[in-house]
Amino acid sequence: MTATTPETAAAPAARDYSQTLFLPRTEFPMRAGLPVREPLLLGRWARIDLYGRIRAAAAGRPKFVLHDGPPYANGNIHIGTALNKILKDVIVRSQGALGHDANYVPGWDCHGLPIEWKIEEQYRAKGKNKDEVPVIEFRQECRTFAAHWLDVQREEFKRLGGTGDWDHPYATMAFPAEAAIARELMTFAMTGQLYRGSKPVMWSVVERTALAEAEVEYEDHVSDTIFAAFPIREGAEGDLAGARVVIWTTTPWTMPGNRAVAYSRRVAYGLYRVTQAAADNWAKVGDTFLLADALAAGVFGAARVAAFERVRDVPAASLGDLTLSHPLGGHVPGYDFKVPLLDGEHVTEEAGTGFVHTAPGHGREDFEIWMASGRALAQRGIDTRIPYTVDADGALTEEAPGFTGKLVLNHKGEKGDANKAVIAALTEAGNLVARGVLRHSYPHSWRSKKPVIFRNTPQWFIAMDKPVAALGDQTLREVAMRAIADTQWVPPQGRNRINGMVGNRPDWVVSRQRAWGVPITVFVARGSGEVLRDERVNARIVEAFRAEGADAWFTDPDGARFLAPDHDPGAYEKVTDVLDVWFDSGSTHAFVLDDPEAFPGLANVRRRRDGGGDTVMYLEGSDQHRGWFQSSLLESAGTRGRAPYDIVLTHGFVLDPKGLKMSKSKGNVVAPQNVIKDSGADILRLWVAASDYSDDLRIGPEIIKTFAETYRKLRNSLRWMLGSLAHRVPGDDVPASDMPELERFILHRLSELDSEIREAYRGFDTKRVVALLNGFMTGDLSAFYFDVRKDTLYCDPISSKARRAALQVIDETFRRVTIWLAPVLAFTAEEAWLDRYPSEDGSVHLETLPDTPVTWRDEPLAERWHKIRRVRRVVTGALEIERAAKRIGASLEAAPTVYVSDADLLGALDGVDFADVCITSAIRVEAGEGPADAFRLDDVRGVAVVPAPAPGRKCARSWRVTPDVGMDADYPDVTPRDAKALREWDAARPAASAAP
């Protein structure tokens, strides 16, 4: 029969047969009402302590620890954060369902500029000066701010349906955490990996602090460009005398810091002469320049030179013998020093002139080539000291003679007057060849969104390439690279990404000139600059931090409480810089995974690589290859000689439906709070799980609507199963071997899915899980099995083995499907589970994936039913046309003839009640091609269908049209099958047997 109930007979005395049908009966609503229902389930989970019950049930199982990457506690969550937390929860729940002790402790990053910047904004709005506020008071305001947003975000994360120890999260500002971070830093100091040095680092003028690579993002920026000429000073003979070497730079303000020019022995150079140029040109007729041959034409084009000639080759091997004069020398006092030419690996022919302006205080490569050449330069009488030409506020210093006070950037991050002043001086000196502007990708602080500069300042570093005894005389870089190889990366290309980053990164600058953070807890000997290494001092620091937090460092001006009685406080300088916030978050493994007192559920992890069965996963966005993944790797490698994780999984970013970045100005922001309010968190969860998270994800109103429709179909499948199971008698089982073939086919499909879904969950392939379940529930179940079996379930007698077998299979199906879905649709699966298995403290999330008997697998049977379903598709297609033409109403009014010329397909139909399968009242199957005008499908060759109306009368109960209606005198308006069902129904309910 069809999904609708039979019509009642027109005669007033006719019996209402709908009362005798086993129609679905459930309180599980068709309309989900998730925005209202989900909070109720959250409340229930809290009341029954679901997380605690899961922990108790999982005790003793292998651990799967998804260590939470800490978000910043400084604002409401956004759609990207929702993606991250939902994906984590899907994986945690699925690993629990696979039989792991999947303990999840959420965490927050509470130090650093994201919070400090907010407090400073509040100060500026009130006209308050941060520098006039006592540091402890300022730090307390930062702590209060972070605590507020931690609480806000915690509730927002819980609303997403995430399970975890929300009452006991970790926070980097907790006293034990601050103590652990300090202890980790002091481990680097004790092993000699921490040092204070002077190097060019990225500096935010707006935020007045050094930044690490992980704290910058690259945005378009318009820079002034110049071609400047360096006169050859020494070593030139013949036509080289009077020639000049030309460089190109996008940072004219760094010219006062120039100390060398780099070239490459792999580049072909030539001496060029200007032969034709306008009278007012900077490059004059007769000027001679040294340039790379591949770039000369471009340089003269930029210089508006009308004609030039190549005089001769200049061998690269001879360039190191030359010494240049600074372009400002002889014009601006203070620049009359020698400028050497240095052979540099970083010099290419891709752009510029083939010569690279080298200011060792303003670039990593500049610094490295200068330092590597130090001894040779000193022997040549060249001063190797690196000048400090820019201060913390972006102003040129006295070590940039003639430009002191000129601003590179102002306090708002806007371009200052330094470039203009330097370009004017070069012009007056006669050494400007050309100028222009360039739009290019340039580092910006990802917090202030303003450009940064490279500035030489004293900072604290962790050495990447120093052999360390504690690491078996290996370098931190070597240990980290080996750890990367030992780690599983999902997707695999993540390994290549972080390999390149760690393999090429400079020493880790860990100091910040801020107030809100864990201080660099070291003392430096006055005079020698040696770092104090004393475990007794370290122990006192850790003890104080555990009791008072990192504020303890700032309440003691000279550190006497930590140094005494072992050392004279007057002999040491206490460092006041704070740690890079990435060091904080990179240390979380030390106080979350390695502290059995604070987090006992995460302790004693027997790592996979150590031969244990436990697993630690880190999961964040792909940007964290340069952020948290890397800082955690370096911190753990430097203190433990290994990575803190076994598996690293990365996901993409969330874009709008057109693939554009979301922004308020574009009006394309999708707030998770709004989606939850309108549609429910399970819709968001389905979107996350069904998407290819390894790439960027897209979301918008239409995409949400699509997933809401997918959800509706899944929910309706659950609802129909629940309604049908209302008639299931517990224990009324049929052995699988005695079941009809169709039921055994569904059991086979359950067996297949069990293997596939386990494999997908083990591989963190949530998209495949959703695809498998959606295809099964909408294709195999709703559109096929449920449709076929409705007549049997609704109309068969109580004693019918087919009906009992169908209910049994639906019971097995419901249990598995609900548990399989639970990690994704956490709320809906729970709602359905409790409808089927009411309990005060039960939950689907306490279940593991149920075992599926291997005897259910039957490949030959499955192959037969795949063929049956192919033939059925042709019948269904033919009847759809009949319905559209209104020649029939329902498929039960038809009795088609099916012609099958394919012997394989014909054989598959042997012994099958094909009318039952096609939901027709009768059907005739014949061998042969069939008439030319028969209905066919192109993709099912050898099958043709000729529709025809079914002969006989319509059964008043089941709506079948058949000649045997009325053969039972006691029930003259139904089929014999329905008469038997009515007889059993009436016998079981004598009071209801009398007709109205």
Secondary structure in CASP SS format (residue, H / E / C, confidence):
PFRMAT SS
TARGET T0000
AUTHOR 0000-0000-0000
METHOD secondary structure of the structure
MODEL  1
M C 1.00
T C 1.00
A C 1.00
T C 1.00
T C 1.00
P C 1.00
E C 1.00
T C 1.00
A C 1.00
A C 1.00
A C 1.00
P C 1.00
A C 1.00
A C 1.00
R C 1.00
D C 1.00
Y H 1.00
S H 1.00
Q H 1.00
T H 1.00
L C 1.00
F C 1.00
L C 1.00
P C 1.00
R C 1.00
T C 1.00
E C 1.00
F C 1.00
P C 1.00
M C 1.00
R C 1.00
A C 1.00
G C 1.00
L H 1.00
P H 1.00
V H 1.00
R H 1.00
E H 1.00
P H 1.00
L H 1.00
L H 1.00
L H 1.00
G H 1.00
R H 1.00
W H 1.00
A H 1.00
R H 1.00
I C 1.00
D C 1.00
L H 1.00
Y H 1.00
G H 1.00
R H 1.00
I H 1.00
R H 1.00
A H 1.00
A H 1.00
A H 1.00
A C 1.00
G C 1.00
R C 1.00
P C 1.00
K E 1.00
F E 1.00
V E 1.00
L E 1.00
H E 1.00
D C 1.00
G C 1.00
P C 1.00
P C 1.00
Y E 1.00
A C 1.00
N C 1.00
G C 1.00
N C 1.00
I C 1.00
H C 1.00
I H 1.00
G H 1.00
T H 1.00
A H 1.00
L H 1.00
N H 1.00
K H 1.00
I H 1.00
L H 1.00
K H 1.00
D H 1.00
V H 1.00
I H 1.00
V H 1.00
R H 1.00
S H 1.00
Q H 1.00
G H 1.00
A H 1.00
L C 1.00
G C 1.00
H C 1.00
D E 1.00
A C 1.00
N C 1.00
Y C 1.00
V C 1.00
P C 1.00
G E 1.00
W E 1.00
D E 1.00
C C 1.00
H C 1.00
G C 1.00
L H 1.00
P H 1.00
I H 1.00
E H 1.00
W H 1.00
K H 1.00
I H 1.00
E H 1.00
E H 1.00
Q H 1.00
Y H 1.00
R H 1.00
A H 1.00
K C 1.00
G C 1.00
K C 1.00
N C 1.00
K H 1.00
D H 1.00
E H 1.00
V C 1.00
P C 1.00
V H 1.00
I H 1.00
E H 1.00
F H 1.00
R H 1.00
Q H 1.00
E H 1.00
C H 1.00
R H 1.00
T H 1.00
F H 1.00
A H 1.00
A H 1.00
H H 1.00
W H 1.00
L H 1.00
D H 1.00
V H 1.00
Q H 1.00
R H 1.00
E H 1.00
E H 1.00
F H 1.00
K H 1.00
R H 1.00
L C 1.00
G C 1.00
G C 1.00
T C 1.00
G C 1.00
D C 1.00
W C 1.00
D C 1.00
H C 1.00
P C 1.00
Y E 1.00
A E 1.00
T C 1.00
M C 1.00
A C 1.00
F H 1.00
P H 1.00
A H 1.00
E H 1.00
A H 1.00
A H 1.00
I H 1.00
A H 1.00
R H 1.00
E H 1.00
L H 1.00
M H 1.00
T H 1.00
F H 1.00
A H 1.00
M H 1.00
T C 1.00
G C 1.00
Q C 1.00
L E 1.00
Y E 1.00
R E 1.00
G E 1.00
S E 1.00
K E 1.00
P E 1.00
V E 1.00
M E 1.00
W E 1.00
S E 1.00
V C 1.00
V C 1.00
E C 1.00
R C 1.00
T E 1.00
A E 1.00
L E 1.00
A C 1.00
E H 1.00
A H 1.00
E H 1.00
V E 1.00
E E 1.00
Y E 1.00
E E 1.00
D E 1.00
H E 1.00
V E 1.00
S E 1.00
D E 1.00
T E 1.00
I E 1.00
F E 1.00
A E 1.00
A E 1.00
F E 1.00
P E 1.00
I E 1.00
R E 1.00
E E 1.00
G C 1.00
A C 1.00
E C 1.00
G H 1.00
D H 1.00
L H 1.00
A C 1.00
G C 1.00
A C 1.00
R E 1.00
V E 1.00
V E 1.00
I E 1.00
W E 1.00
T E 1.00
T C 1.00
T C 1.00
P H 1.00
W H 1.00
T H 1.00
M H 1.00
P H 1.00
G H 1.00
N C 1.00
R C 1.00
A E 1.00
V E 1.00
A E 1.00
Y E 1.00
S C 1.00
R C 1.00
R C 1.00
V C 1.00
A C 1.00
Y E 1.00
G E 1.00
L E 1.00
Y E 1.00
R E 1.00
V E 1.00
T E 1.00
Q E 1.00
A E 1.00
A C 1.00
A C 1.00
D C 1.00
N C 1.00
W C 1.00
A C 1.00
K C 1.00
V C 1.00
G C 1.00
D C 1.00
T E 1.00
F E 1.00
L E 1.00
L E 1.00
A E 1.00
D C 1.00
A C 1.00
L C 1.00
A H 1.00
A H 1.00
G H 1.00
V H 1.00
F H 1.00
G H 1.00
A H 1.00
A C 1.00
R C 1.00
V E 1.00
A E 1.00
A E 1.00
F E 1.00
E E 1.00
R E 1.00
V E 1.00
R E 1.00
D E 1.00
V E 1.00
P C 1.00
A H 1.00
A H 1.00
S H 1.00
L H 1.00
G H 1.00
D H 1.00
L C 1.00
T E 1.00
L E 1.00
S E 1.00
H C 1.00
P C 1.00
L C 1.00
G C 1.00
G C 1.00
H C 1.00
V C 1.00
P C 1.00
G C 1.00
Y C 1.00
D C 1.00
F C 1.00
K E 1.00
V E 1.00
P E 1.00
L E 1.00
L E 1.00
D E 1.00
G C 1.00
E C 1.00
H C 1.00
V C 1.00
T C 1.00
E C 1.00
E C 1.00
A C 1.00
G C 1.00
T C 1.00
G C 1.00
F C 1.00
V E 1.00
H E 1.00
T E 1.00
A C 1.00
P C 1.00
G C 1.00
H C 1.00
G C 1.00
R H 1.00
E H 1.00
D H 1.00
F H 1.00
E H 1.00
I H 1.00
W H 1.00
M H 1.00
A H 1.00
S C 1.00
G H 1.00
R H 1.00
A H 1.00
L H 1.00
A H 1.00
Q H 1.00
R C 1.00
G C 1.00
I C 1.00
D C 1.00
T C 1.00
R C 1.00
I C 1.00
P C 1.00
Y C 1.00
T C 1.00
V E 1.00
D C 1.00
A C 1.00
D C 1.00
G C 1.00
A E 1.00
L E 1.00
T C 1.00
E C 1.00
E C 1.00
A C 1.00
P C 1.00
G C 1.00
F C 1.00
T C 1.00
G C 1.00
K C 1.00
L E 1.00
V C 1.00
L E 1.00
N C 1.00
H C 1.00
K C 1.00
G C 1.00
E C 1.00
K E 1.00
G C 1.00
D C 1.00
A H 1.00
N H 1.00
K H 1.00
A H 1.00
V H 1.00
I H 1.00
A H 1.00
A H 1.00
L H 1.00
T H 1.00
E H 1.00
A H 1.00
G C 1.00
N C 1.00
L E 1.00
V E 1.00
A E 1.00
R E 1.00
G E 1.00
V E 1.00
L E 1.00
R E 1.00
H E 1.00
S E 1.00
Y E 1.00
P E 1.00
H E 1.00
S E 1.00
W C 1.00
R C 1.00
S C 1.00
K C 1.00
K C 1.00
P E 1.00
V C 1.00
I E 1.00
F E 1.00
R E 1.00
N E 1.00
T E 1.00
P E 1.00
Q E 1.00
W E 1.00
F E 1.00
I E 1.00
A C 1.00
M C 1.00
D C 1.00
K C 1.00
P C 1.00
V E 1.00
A H 1.00
A H 1.00
L H 1.00
G C 1.00
D C 1.00
Q E 1.00
T C 1.00
L H 1.00
R H 1.00
E H 1.00
V H 1.00
A H 1.00
M H 1.00
R H 1.00
A H 1.00
I H 1.00
A H 1.00
D H 1.00
T C 1.00
Q E 1.00
W E 1.00
V E 1.00
P C 1.00
P C 1.00
Q H 1.00
G H 1.00
R H 1.00
N H 1.00
R H 1.00
I H 1.00
N H 1.00
G H 1.00
M H 1.00
V H 1.00
G H 1.00
N H 1.00
R C 1.00
P C 1.00
D C 1.00
W E 1.00
V E 1.00
V C 1.00
S E 1.00
R E 1.00
Q C 1.00
R C 1.00
A C 1.00
W C 1.00
G C 1.00
V C 1.00
P E 1.00
I C 1.00
T C 1.00
V C 1.00
F E 1.00
V E 1.00
A E 1.00
R C 1.00
G C 1.00
S C 1.00
G C 1.00
E C 1.00
V E 1.00
L C 1.00
R C 1.00
D C 1.00
E H 1.00
R H 1.00
V H 1.00
N H 1.00
A H 1.00
R H 1.00
I H 1.00
V H 1.00
E H 1.00
A H 1.00
F H 1.00
R H 1.00
A H 1.00
E H 1.00
G C 1.00
A C 1.00
D H 1.00
A H 1.00
W H 1.00
F H 1.00
T C 1.00
D C 1.00
P C 1.00
D C 1.00
G C 1.00
A H 1.00
R H 1.00
F H 1.00
L H 1.00
A C 1.00
P C 1.00
D C 1.00
H C 1.00
D C 1.00
P H 1.00
G H 1.00
A H 1.00
Y E 1.00
E E 1.00
K E 1.00
V C 1.00
T C 1.00
D C 1.00
V E 1.00
L E 1.00
D C 1.00
V H 1.00
W H 1.00
F H 1.00
D H 1.00
S H 1.00
G H 1.00
S C 1.00
T H 1.00
H H 1.00
A H 1.00
F H 1.00
V H 1.00
L C 1.00
D C 1.00
D C 1.00
P C 1.00
E C 1.00
A C 1.00
F C 1.00
P H 1.00
G H 1.00
L H 1.00
A C 1.00
N C 1.00
V C 1.00
R C 1.00
R E 1.00
R H 1.00
R H 1.00
D H 1.00
G C 1.00
G C 1.00
G C 1.00
D E 1.00
T E 1.00
V E 1.00
M E 1.00
Y E 1.00
L E 1.00
E E 1.00
G E 1.00
S H 1.00
D H 1.00
Q H 1.00
H H 1.00
R C 1.00
G C 1.00
W H 1.00
F H 1.00
Q H 1.00
S H 1.00
S H 1.00
L H 1.00
L H 1.00
E H 1.00
S H 1.00
A H 1.00
G H 1.00
T H 1.00
R H 1.00
G C 1.00
R C 1.00
A C 1.00
P C 1.00
Y C 1.00
D C 1.00
I E 1.00
V E 1.00
L E 1.00
T E 1.00
H E 1.00
G C 1.00
F C 1.00
V E 1.00
L E 1.00
D C 1.00
P C 1.00
K C 1.00
G C 1.00
L C 1.00
K E 1.00
M C 1.00
S C 1.00
K C 1.00
S C 1.00
K C 1.00
G C 1.00
N C 1.00
V C 1.00
V C 1.00
A C 1.00
P H 1.00
Q H 1.00
N H 1.00
V H 1.00
I H 1.00
K H 1.00
D H 1.00
S C 1.00
G C 1.00
A H 1.00
D H 1.00
I H 1.00
L H 1.00
R H 1.00
L H 1.00
W H 1.00
V H 1.00
A H 1.00
A H 1.00
S C 1.00
D C 1.00
Y C 1.00
S C 1.00
D C 1.00
D C 1.00
L E 1.00
R E 1.00
I C 1.00
G C 1.00
P H 1.00
E H 1.00
I H 1.00
I H 1.00
K H 1.00
T H 1.00
F H 1.00
A H 1.00
E H 1.00
T H 1.00
Y H 1.00
R H 1.00
K H 1.00
L H 1.00
R H 1.00
N H 1.00
S H 1.00
L H 1.00
R H 1.00
W H 1.00
M H 1.00
L H 1.00
G H 1.00
S H 1.00
L H 1.00
A C 1.00
H C 1.00
R C 1.00
V C 1.00
P C 1.00
G C 1.00
D C 1.00
D C 1.00
V C 1.00
P C 1.00
A H 1.00
S H 1.00
D H 1.00
M C 1.00
P C 1.00
E H 1.00
L H 1.00
E H 1.00
R H 1.00
F H 1.00
I H 1.00
L H 1.00
H H 1.00
R H 1.00
L H 1.00
S H 1.00
E H 1.00
L H 1.00
D H 1.00
S H 1.00
E H 1.00
I H 1.00
R H 1.00
E H 1.00
A H 1.00
Y H 1.00
R H 1.00
G C 1.00
F C 1.00
D C 1.00
T H 1.00
K H 1.00
R H 1.00
V H 1.00
V H 1.00
A H 1.00
L H 1.00
L H 1.00
N H 1.00
G H 1.00
F H 1.00
M H 1.00
T H 1.00
G H 1.00
D H 1.00
L H 1.00
S H 1.00
A H 1.00
F H 1.00
Y H 1.00
F H 1.00
D H 1.00
V H 1.00
R H 1.00
K H 1.00
D H 1.00
T H 1.00
L H 1.00
Y H 1.00
C H 1.00
D C 1.00
P C 1.00
I C 1.00
S C 1.00
S C 1.00
K H 1.00
A H 1.00
R H 1.00
R H 1.00
A H 1.00
A H 1.00
L H 1.00
Q H 1.00
V H 1.00
I H 1.00
D H 1.00
E H 1.00
T H 1.00
F H 1.00
R H 1.00
R H 1.00
V H 1.00
T H 1.00
I H 1.00
W H 1.00
L H 1.00
A C 1.00
P C 1.00
V C 1.00
L C 1.00
A H 1.00
F H 1.00
T H 1.00
A H 1.00
E H 1.00
E H 1.00
A H 1.00
W H 1.00
L H 1.00
D H 1.00
R H 1.00
Y C 1.00
P C 1.00
S C 1.00
E C 1.00
D C 1.00
G C 1.00
S C 1.00
V H 1.00
H H 1.00
L H 1.00
E C 1.00
T C 1.00
L C 1.00
P C 1.00
D C 1.00
T C 1.00
P C 1.00
V H 1.00
T H 1.00
W H 1.00
R C 1.00
D C 1.00
E H 1.00
P H 1.00
L H 1.00
A H 1.00
E H 1.00
R H 1.00
W H 1.00
H H 1.00
K H 1.00
I H 1.00
R H 1.00
R H 1.00
V H 1.00
R H 1.00
R H 1.00
V H 1.00
V H 1.00
T H 1.00
G H 1.00
A H 1.00
L H 1.00
E H 1.00
I H 1.00
E H 1.00
R H 1.00
A H 1.00
A C 1.00
K C 1.00
R C 1.00
I C 1.00
G C 1.00
A C 1.00
S H 1.00
L H 1.00
E H 1.00
A E 1.00
A C 1.00
P C 1.00
T E 1.00
V E 1.00
Y E 1.00
V E 1.00
S C 1.00
D C 1.00
A H 1.00
D H 1.00
L H 1.00
L H 1.00
G H 1.00
A H 1.00
L C 1.00
D C 1.00
G C 1.00
V C 1.00
D C 1.00
F H 1.00
A H 1.00
D H 1.00
V H 1.00
C H 1.00
I C 1.00
T C 1.00
S C 1.00
A C 1.00
I C 1.00
R E 1.00
V E 1.00
E E 1.00
A E 1.00
G C 1.00
E C 1.00
G C 1.00
P C 1.00
A C 1.00
D C 1.00
A C 1.00
F E 1.00
R E 1.00
L E 1.00
D C 1.00
D C 1.00
V E 1.00
R E 1.00
G E 1.00
V E 1.00
A E 1.00
V E 1.00
V E 1.00
P C 1.00
A C 1.00
P E 1.00
A C 1.00
P C 1.00
G C 1.00
R E 1.00
K E 1.00
C C 1.00
A C 1.00
R C 1.00
S C 1.00
W C 1.00
R C 1.00
V E 1.00
T E 1.00
P C 1.00
D C 1.00
V C 1.00
G C 1.00
M C 1.00
D C 1.00
A C 1.00
D C 1.00
Y C 1.00
P C 1.00
D C 1.00
V C 1.00
T C 1.00
P H 1.00
R H 1.00
D H 1.00
A H 1.00
K H 1.00
A H 1.00
L H 1.00
R H 1.00
E H 1.00
W H 1.00
D H 1.00
A H 1.00
A H 1.00
R C 1.00
P H 1.00
A H 1.00
A H 1.00
S C 1.00
A C 1.00
A C 1.00
P C 1.00
END
